[in-house]
Amino acid sequence: MVSWLEELDRRETAAREEIAELRDQIEELTSRLAEREDVLSRLQITRETMTEILAGDDTVSVAGAEADAGEAEMEEPRLPAGSPVGVRLVPQWTPGLAVGVLPGPYRDIVEVLQDAVHPMRAHHLCAALGLSTDKSKVEGFRSKLKRLVGRGWLTEEGPGLFTPREALAAGGDAPEQAGSSAVRRRADVGSGSRP
């Protein structure tokens, strides 16, 4: 038979072991809690920063150049670093905005079209850029072309025929001439066939 002193010792030892185990768990949970609080803090800061970025309309700013009108050279506008969700990576074209502000793939498209003699279709542009000409890839690429048209960098002369806007094609910042594509089409028809 076990004496009551031995039973007390056994229970005291078990209680001490349980206390030590609970303290280890508390330390582990405290460490995990600190890590999760750190993650939450970074997420909150990111939310605040993104809210500030998205609240401003000028993701590409030329305001600094306009403010320093006395300077001889205009500083080229820059895109924000990275690609945060909701930020326009393809800015709206405005006079004085260089092709260099476009992200690499978009800049390549505009430059190939500037060098082209005739308007180009999406699959021809894919081939010229060394991209896949599979139908699904070309359709995805076509969305980039439509985005450039929507932001004023390209024009779509006919269904699926893309060219750079007149000011970019000329290599200058001249304003786009309305109806210039119609004049060019008429010139191709011949002098005796005026409508």
LINKAQUI-V550272 format. One line per field, one symbol per residue. phi: phi as a letter, one per 30 degrees, with the letter a starting at -180 (. if undefined). A space follows every 50 residues. Layout:
# LINKAQUI-V550272
phi=???
This chain:
# LINKAQUI-V550272
phi=.dddddddedddddddddddddddddddddddddddddddddddddeddd dddddddcdcccdddddcddddcddddbdddibddjdddcdddbejdddd dddedddedddddddddbebcedddedddicdcdeddddddedddddddd cidbbcdbeiccbddeddddibcdddcdiddddddddddkdccdd
